[in-house]
Amino acid sequence: QVQLVESGGGLVHTGDSLRLSCAASGRTFGSSAMGWFRQAPGKEREFVATISWSGDRILYADSVKGRFTISRDNAKNTVYLQMNSLKPGDTAVYYCAAKITAYSGGYSYNNDYDYWGQGTQVTVSS
């Protein structure tokens, strides 16, 4: 069983930055691929970024490429999402997800993942 707890969301202005964190419990974190997804009101949950267990395979959605950076610290069982140059279109609930025992990378579909956090709200005002 893996529990994921996101933090770091908030209300910011266009152009600002935020760093989201996702703390994971359980001993499988080091062998899990991790992902960030987001869901805006009235829209389906969409892929944002993913990182392999070793950190050497990273994939971003085109909409965030060059602005967002995903990283992980396996010693702290934590994955991060650094979000720069935020836009109103980035407003959404952001979810952390884990795909356990995943030794590959590039997982960008919702149903690739086994566990999900409760989400953290990010609101970007213009």
Phi, psi and chi 1 to 4 in degrees:
 res  aa     phi    psi   chi1   chi2   chi3   chi4
   1 GLN       -  136.7 -171.6   76.8    8.1      -
   2 VAL  -124.7  132.0  175.0      -      -      -
   3 GLN  -113.0  136.5  -69.2 -173.1  -36.0      -
   4 LEU  -122.0  131.2  -55.8  172.6      -      -
   5 VAL  -128.1  115.2  179.6      -      -      -
   6 GLU   -88.3  153.2  -58.2   97.9  -27.1      -
   7 SER  -154.0  165.9   60.7      -      -      -
   8 GLY   105.9   -4.0      -      -      -      -
   9 GLY   -71.0  171.6      -      -      -      -
  10 GLY   168.4 -171.0      -      -      -      -
  11 LEU  -105.4  122.3  171.2   62.9      -      -
  12 VAL  -134.1  174.5  -63.4      -      -      -
  13 HIS  -104.2  162.2  -65.7   97.5      -      -
  14 THR   -52.9  132.2  -62.3      -      -      -
  15 GLY    92.8  -13.1      -      -      -      -
  16 ASP   -75.7  174.9  -75.0   -9.9      -      -
  17 SER  -124.0  153.8  -62.4      -      -      -
  18 LEU  -144.0  151.3  -83.5  176.7      -      -
  19 ARG  -122.0  119.3 -171.5  175.3   82.0  154.2
  20 LEU   -91.3  145.5  -55.1 -177.0      -      -
  21 SER  -123.5  150.6  -61.6      -      -      -
  22 CYS  -135.9  110.9  172.4      -      -      -
  23 ALA   -93.5  129.5      -      -      -      -
  24 ALA  -112.4  140.7      -      -      -      -
  25 SER  -101.2  163.5   65.8      -      -      -
  26 GLY    98.7  156.6      -      -      -      -
  27 ARG   -89.8    4.4  -68.4  179.2  -73.0  179.9
  28 THR   -95.9    1.1   60.2      -      -      -
  29 PHE   -58.6  -42.3 -179.1   82.1      -      -
  30 GLY   -64.6  -17.3      -      -      -      -
  31 SER  -112.7   15.4   60.3      -      -      -
  32 SER  -106.6  138.0  -61.4      -      -      -
  33 ALA   -78.5  143.4      -      -      -      -
  34 MET  -121.8  147.4  -58.5  -62.8  -65.0      -
  35 GLY  -138.6  157.7      -      -      -      -
  36 TRP  -118.6  133.7  -74.1   98.0      -      -
  37 PHE  -128.4  166.3  -71.0   73.2      -      -
  38 ARG  -144.9  154.5   66.4 -173.6 -177.4 -173.7
  39 GLN  -137.6  117.2 -172.5  168.2   20.3      -
  40 ALA   -90.3  157.5      -      -      -      -
  41 PRO   -55.4  130.0  -25.7   34.6      -      -
  42 GLY    78.1    4.3      -      -      -      -
  43 LYS  -121.5  163.3  -65.3 -173.6  177.0 -178.4
  44 GLU   -78.1  157.0  -66.3 -174.5   -8.6      -
  45 ARG   -67.4  134.3 -172.2  161.7   57.0 -171.1
  46 GLU  -126.3  153.9   64.9  175.5    6.2      -
  47 PHE   -69.6  141.2  167.0   74.6      -      -
  48 VAL  -117.3  -54.8  174.2      -      -      -
  49 ALA  -162.2  155.7      -      -      -      -
  50 THR  -144.7  151.6 -177.3      -      -      -
  51 ILE  -137.5  138.3 -174.4  167.8      -      -
  52 SER   -73.8  171.5   60.9      -      -      -
  53 TRP   -60.4  -34.4   70.6  -85.3      -      -
  54 SER   -90.7  -10.9   61.7      -      -      -
  55 GLY    86.0    2.6      -      -      -      -
  56 ASP   -93.5   -8.5   64.3  -18.1      -      -
  57 ARG  -122.2  116.3  -69.1 -166.2   62.2 -177.6
  58 ILE  -129.5  140.1  -69.3  174.2      -      -
  59 LEU  -136.9  139.4 -179.4   67.6      -      -
  60 TYR  -123.5  151.1  -64.2  100.9      -      -
  61 ALA   -67.4  148.0      -      -      -      -
  62 ASP   -58.7  -32.6  -73.2  -16.2      -      -
  63 SER   -68.4  -18.4   58.5      -      -      -
  64 VAL  -118.4   -5.2  -53.4      -      -      -
  65 LYS   -59.3  132.3 -158.2  173.1  -65.1 -176.7
  66 GLY    88.7  -13.4      -      -      -      -
  67 ARG  -114.8  -34.5  -60.1 -171.9  -61.8  122.1
  68 PHE  -107.6  148.5  -69.3   10.2      -      -
  69 THR  -134.5  124.8  -58.0      -      -      -
  70 ILE   -98.8  142.1 -171.1  171.0      -      -
  71 SER  -151.6  169.1   61.4      -      -      -
  72 ARG  -147.2  153.2   66.5 -171.2  -64.1  161.9
  73 ASP  -127.2   99.8 -175.5  -22.7      -      -
  74 ASN   -67.7  -25.3  -73.0  -12.6      -      -
  75 ALA   -69.1  -26.0      -      -      -      -
  76 LYS  -105.1    3.0  -64.1 -177.6  178.1  179.4
  77 ASN    52.0   44.6  -81.8   14.2      -      -
  78 THR  -135.6  140.5  -57.9      -      -      -
  79 VAL  -119.1  145.8   62.9      -      -      -
  80 TYR  -122.5  156.4  -55.4   97.4      -      -
  81 LEU  -134.4  105.2 -174.2   67.8      -      -
  82 GLN   -85.1  121.6  177.0   66.8   42.5      -
  83 MET  -117.4  116.0  -54.8 -174.0  -65.0      -
  84 ASN  -114.0  163.3  -62.4  -29.6      -      -
  85 SER    49.2   50.0  -57.2      -      -      -
  86 LEU   -66.6  146.5  -77.5  161.6      -      -
  87 LYS  -123.7  159.1  -52.6  173.0 -177.7  178.6
  88 PRO   -55.6  -31.4  -29.6   37.0      -      -
  89 GLY   -67.0  -11.4      -      -      -      -
  90 ASP   -85.0   -5.4  -64.4  -41.8      -      -
  91 THR   -62.7  124.7  -65.1      -      -      -
  92 ALA  -178.7  170.2      -      -      -      -
  93 VAL   -87.9  128.1  177.1      -      -      -
  94 TYR  -102.2  130.8  -77.3   70.9      -      -
  95 TYR  -117.0  140.6  -63.6   92.0      -      -
  96 CYS   -98.0  144.7  172.0      -      -      -
  97 ALA  -141.0  151.6      -      -      -      -
  98 ALA  -126.8  134.8      -      -      -      -
  99 LYS  -113.4  107.0  178.4  177.3  177.5   61.8
 100 ILE   -75.8  153.8   61.1  173.1      -      -
 101 THR    47.7   52.4  -40.2      -      -      -
 102 ALA  -116.3  105.8      -      -      -      -
 103 TYR   -97.6    8.9  -66.4  103.2      -      -
 104 SER  -112.7 -155.8 -176.9      -      -      -
 105 GLY  -157.6 -173.1      -      -      -      -
 106 GLY    78.8   24.1      -      -      -      -
 107 TYR   -82.2  112.2  -58.2  103.3      -      -
 108 SER  -122.0    8.3   60.9      -      -      -
 109 TYR  -108.9  146.0  -65.2   99.2      -      -
 110 ASN   -53.7  -45.3  -76.4  -89.1      -      -
 111 ASN   -80.7    5.9   58.6   12.7      -      -
 112 ASP   -73.2  -22.6  -75.4  -25.9      -      -
 113 TYR  -102.0  147.5  -68.9   85.5      -      -
 114 ASP   -96.9  -31.9  -55.4  -60.5      -      -
 115 TYR  -134.3  148.6  -63.7   96.1      -      -
 116 TRP  -134.2  148.0  -66.8   83.5      -      -
 117 GLY   -84.1 -179.1      -      -      -      -
 118 GLN   -86.3  -13.4   82.4  -69.4  -13.8      -
 119 GLY    96.6  153.4      -      -      -      -
 120 THR  -136.2  136.1 -174.7      -      -      -
 121 GLN   -81.8  132.0  176.8   70.5   46.4      -
 122 VAL  -121.0  122.6  171.9      -      -      -
 123 THR  -123.4  125.6  -57.4      -      -      -
 124 VAL  -115.6  117.2 -175.2      -      -      -
 125 SER   -94.9  150.7   64.5      -      -      -
 126 SER   -87.1      -   57.0      -      -      -
